[in-house]
């Protein structure tokens, strides 16, 4: 009885890791244009292709559905979603305002423990940036934003912000491949942290809006990373 639990736990961890690896692979294929909008993703076919059981495949597809890259359709299963440039623009506009609100409230409401958590997350981001590890930076960046949401002390806002952030996660992760983006992101974090530590709600709000909003050249750069086939198919 005592020997079964560790084994079950290990199996669960292995399945989780496999699902995450599959999600990353499929996400890259979608955003690189190898998988086009409307293309069906068959569980059995994917399991055979990647040499895994259907369990991690199913979990990976659920993760992709939560980020909006695929849709789960009746009688069709998983299908690569159609996303237009206008969709992205509108979602990022709303995301910028939600995170700006989190920053404004956090500057007024954050407690010492939460302040320390944000500072620690920022230091982890610095370490990842120095090592030029995009995966580590993305994870540290996510922890940074989660700490900020907690500091706002508004559960409803936190839930809505996290939901939209998850919806845009693939694009935000892909955005890190822009030349110099990690360095700019880190500098923007610094401005947010300074405002939070000073209790300057207006400065924190403006700094976070600048950090999240992708307008003008920033938005053009993101779109340029997406393949023409992806955008043309999404525009139909």
URTA-V122914 format. One record per pair of residues at least 24 apart in sequence whose ideal C-beta (glycine too) atoms are under 10 Angstrom apart, sorted by the first residue. I is the first residue (numbers start at 1). GAP is how many residues later the second one is. Records with the same first field share a line. If there is no record, write none. Layout:
# URTA-V122914
I->GAP ; GAP
This chain:
# URTA-V122914
11->44
14->42
15->37 ; 38 ; 40 ; 41 ; 44
16->40 ; 43
17->39
18->32 ; 33 ; 34 ; 35 ; 37 ; 38 ; 39 ; 41 ; 42
19->33 ; 36 ; 37 ; 38 ; 39 ; 40 ; 41 ; 42 ; 43 ; 44
20->36 ; 39 ; 40 ; 43
21->29 ; 31 ; 35 ; 39
22->24 ; 25 ; 27 ; 28 ; 30 ; 34 ; 35 ; 36 ; 37 ; 38 ; 39 ; 41 ; 42
23->33 ; 34 ; 36 ; 37 ; 38 ; 39 ; 40 ; 41 ; 44 ; 46 ; 147
24->36 ; 39 ; 111 ; 146 ; 149
25->24 ; 25 ; 35
26->24 ; 31 ; 34 ; 35 ; 37 ; 38 ; 43 ; 44 ; 52 ; 54 ; 144
27->33 ; 36 ; 37 ; 40 ; 42 ; 43 ; 142 ; 143 ; 144 ; 146 ; 147
28->142 ; 145 ; 146
29->40 ; 51
30->34 ; 37 ; 39 ; 40 ; 50 ; 51 ; 53 ; 140 ; 144 ; 196 ; 197 ; 200
31->38 ; 52 ; 139 ; 140 ; 142 ; 143 ; 146 ; 194 ; 195 ; 196 ; 199
32->142 ; 193 ; 194 ; 195 ; 197 ; 198
33->193 ; 194 ; 195 ; 196 ; 197 ; 198 ; 199 ; 200
34->193 ; 195 ; 196
35->34 ; 35 ; 45 ; 195
36->44 ; 46 ; 191 ; 193 ; 194 ; 196 ; 197 ; 198
37->32 ; 33 ; 34 ; 42 ; 43 ; 44 ; 45 ; 46 ; 47 ; 192 ; 193 ; 194 ; 195 ; 196 ; 197 ; 198 ; 199
38->33 ; 41 ; 42 ; 43 ; 44 ; 195 ; 196 ; 198
39->31 ; 39 ; 40 ; 41 ; 194
40->30 ; 33 ; 36 ; 37 ; 38 ; 39 ; 40
41->29 ; 31 ; 35 ; 36 ; 37 ; 38 ; 39
42->35 ; 36
43->34 ; 35
46->32
63->103 ; 106 ; 107
64->106
66->97 ; 100 ; 101 ; 103
67->98 ; 99 ; 100 ; 101 ; 102 ; 103 ; 104 ; 105 ; 106
68->96 ; 98 ; 99 ; 100 ; 101 ; 102 ; 103
69->98 ; 100 ; 101 ; 102
80->150 ; 153 ; 154
81->153
82->151 ; 152 ; 153 ; 154
83->87 ; 88 ; 143 ; 147 ; 148 ; 150 ; 151 ; 152
84->147 ; 150 ; 151 ; 152
85->134 ; 137 ; 138 ; 141 ; 146 ; 149 ; 150
86->148 ; 149
87->147
88->80 ; 83 ; 126 ; 131 ; 134 ; 135 ; 138 ; 146
89->125 ; 126 ; 130 ; 133 ; 134
91->73 ; 76 ; 77 ; 80
92->72 ; 76 ; 79 ; 80 ; 83 ; 120 ; 121 ; 122 ; 123 ; 126 ; 127 ; 130
93->119 ; 120 ; 121 ; 122
94->66 ; 67 ; 70 ; 73 ; 74 ; 118
95->66 ; 69 ; 70 ; 72 ; 73 ; 77 ; 114 ; 117 ; 118 ; 119
96->112 ; 113 ; 114 ; 115 ; 116 ; 117 ; 118 ; 119
97->64 ; 108 ; 111 ; 112 ; 115 ; 116
98->51 ; 59 ; 60 ; 62 ; 63 ; 64 ; 65 ; 66 ; 67 ; 110 ; 111 ; 114
99->46 ; 49 ; 50 ; 53 ; 58 ; 62 ; 65 ; 66 ; 93 ; 106 ; 109 ; 110 ; 112 ; 113 ; 114
100->92 ; 104 ; 105 ; 106 ; 107 ; 108 ; 109 ; 110 ; 111 ; 112 ; 113
101->51 ; 53 ; 56 ; 59 ; 60 ; 104 ; 107 ; 108
102->43 ; 46 ; 47 ; 48 ; 49 ; 50 ; 51 ; 52 ; 55 ; 56 ; 59 ; 60 ; 102 ; 103 ; 106
103->42 ; 45 ; 46 ; 48 ; 49 ; 89 ; 92 ; 93 ; 98 ; 99 ; 100 ; 101 ; 102 ; 103 ; 104 ; 105 ; 106 ; 108 ; 109
104->48 ; 91 ; 96 ; 97 ; 98 ; 99 ; 100 ; 101 ; 102 ; 104 ; 105
105->43 ; 44 ; 46 ; 47 ; 48 ; 49 ; 52 ; 53 ; 96 ; 99 ; 100
106->41 ; 42 ; 43 ; 44 ; 45 ; 46 ; 47 ; 48 ; 86 ; 89 ; 90 ; 93 ; 95 ; 98 ; 99 ; 102
107->41 ; 44 ; 45 ; 85 ; 88 ; 89 ; 90 ; 91 ; 92 ; 93 ; 94 ; 95 ; 96 ; 97 ; 98 ; 100 ; 101
108->43 ; 44 ; 45 ; 88 ; 91 ; 92 ; 93 ; 96
109->42 ; 43 ; 44 ; 45 ; 90 ; 92
110->37 ; 38 ; 40 ; 41 ; 42 ; 43 ; 86 ; 87 ; 89 ; 94
111->39 ; 40 ; 42
113->37 ; 38
114->33 ; 34 ; 36 ; 37 ; 38 ; 39 ; 82
115->32 ; 36 ; 78 ; 81 ; 82 ; 84
116->31
117->26 ; 27 ; 29 ; 30 ; 31 ; 33 ; 34
118->25 ; 26 ; 27 ; 28 ; 29 ; 30 ; 32 ; 33 ; 71 ; 74 ; 75 ; 78 ; 79
119->25 ; 28 ; 74 ; 77 ; 78
120->24 ; 27
121->24 ; 25 ; 26 ; 27 ; 68 ; 72
122->25 ; 64 ; 67 ; 68 ; 70 ; 71 ; 74
123->70
125->57 ; 60 ; 61 ; 64 ; 65 ; 68
126->60 ; 63 ; 64
128->54 ; 58
129->53 ; 54 ; 56 ; 57 ; 58 ; 60
130->52 ; 56
132->50 ; 51
133->49
134->39 ; 40 ; 42 ; 43 ; 47 ; 48
135->38 ; 41
137->36 ; 39 ; 44 ; 45 ; 48 ; 49
138->31 ; 34 ; 35 ; 36 ; 37 ; 38 ; 44 ; 47
139->34
140->49
141->31 ; 32 ; 35 ; 41 ; 44 ; 45 ; 48
142->24 ; 27 ; 30 ; 31
144->41 ; 45 ; 48 ; 49
145->27 ; 44 ; 47 ; 63 ; 66 ; 67
148->41 ; 44 ; 45 ; 48 ; 56 ; 60
151->45 ; 53
165->47
168->44 ; 46
171->43 ; 51 ; 52 ; 54 ; 55
172->40 ; 42 ; 50
174->48 ; 51 ; 52
175->39 ; 43 ; 44 ; 46 ; 47 ; 50
176->49
177->44 ; 45 ; 48
178->40 ; 43 ; 44 ; 46 ; 47
179->42
180->41
181->37 ; 40 ; 41
184->27 ; 34
185->26
187->24
188->24
